[in-house]
Amino acid sequence: MSVETPLDSARLWLEFPDPEDVAAAGAADGAAAGPGRQADTVYRVDLTWLTSDYTCIFGNGCPGIYADAPDVGCCTLGAHFTEDADEERVARVVAGLDARTWQFIDEGAPERGGWTEVEDGARKTRVHEGGCVFANRPGFPAGAGCALHLKALQDGVDPLTYKPDVCWQLPLKRSYRTVERGDGSSYLEVSIAEYDRRGWGEGGHDLDWYCTGNPAAHVGSRPLFRSMENELREMIGSPAFEELARHCESLLARTRTAAGPSTAHRRLLPLTVHPADRARRAQP
């Protein structure tokens, strides 16, 4: 297995105002002179990460975050719910699962402990036999992997509509902070970045393996912002995603042009190419 790249590296970040704020300001100001209303929300995104070749390799070489639980990938700890609505949405899906879709449906019954538990005061999906209770194991007739994900595919809907928020967002990390401008006004900064080991808290450094910085997982056929387009649209909205995609496409076009038409890969510049991409391409 490839060697994981360092957590800290040179990155290219982009900030842009919420397009909906810009449109609203334009409509309010009309043809009036002056700078107009400032944006209430600004997106800050890691272009190096979002244009990387990362892809989830669960079921295709993923050894799992713990060596003693290779069959459940990163689903060993269960999923913490972000809010009540998150758990309620999953509960509606669980009501429609059956034994053909969910290997541990009996364990998820209330009399056997249910499918949720409380850890350090926070509600989450229950862990059973070293993995999330929804994680079907190899040998299950319907296949290994998340029962909620499988149900979504059977129903013909995007898995993000059935799975806990933290599950479908990984390995994208969304965070918020309030930033004060020099004139005393402030705005909400919404950051979209790589959910690296540090996103798991202090225990992230103890994981036996992790994917985002590992060349073994940087083998996607499309850049991340395209392979996870649905997730990004859900996280920041379609207007903001279109603006993000415009900048990502521009970056890819420029670096590929600089590399020359005979080169399929982007020019290997530290700021624009994820270190795991570079490491993967350097392998024989």
Secondary structure, 3 states (H helix, E strand, C coil): CCCCCCCCCCCCEEEEECHHHHHHHHHHHCCCCCCCCCCCEEEEEEHHHHCCCCCCCCCCCCCCCCCCCHHHCCCCCCCECCCHHHHHHHHHHHCCCCCCCCCCCCCCCHHHCCCEEEECCEEEECEECCEECCEECCCCCCCCEEHHHHHHHHHCCCHHHCCCHHHHHCCEEEEEEEEECCCCCEEEEEEEEECCHHHHCHHHHHCCCCCCCCHHHCCCCCCHHHHCHHHHHHHHCHHHHHHHHHHHHHHHHHHHHHHCCCCCCCCCCCCCCCHHHHHHHHCC
